[in-house]
Amino acid sequence: MSKKEKDITFFVAFCIEEYRAAKGLSGEEVIELFAKYDVTDYLSKCFEPLHTQGRQWLIDEIDEFIDIRKNKKA
C-alpha cells in the first residue's frame, strides 16, 4: 500500500470515527450509512481538498452529501 493510500485510509477512518461521535451512532451504523450513500467513495476520491478541512466542517460536509444523495433517490 502506498503512502497516499494509507493517508486516505486513515482519513476515512478518522471521518467515520468523528461522524460516529458527533451523531451518537455506533461504528456499524456509520459504516452502513456511509455505504448506503457512497460516502466512503466520496471521501476517498476527494481526499486532497477534504483532508485539509476541520472536523466540524467535515461533519457538515458529510451531512450535506448524504442529504443530496437522499434527495436524488427520492
Secondary structure by P-SEA (a helix, b strand, c coil): ccaaaaaaaaaaaaaaaaaaaaacccaaaaaaaaaaaaaaaaaaaaccccccccaaaaaaaaaaaaaaaaaaac
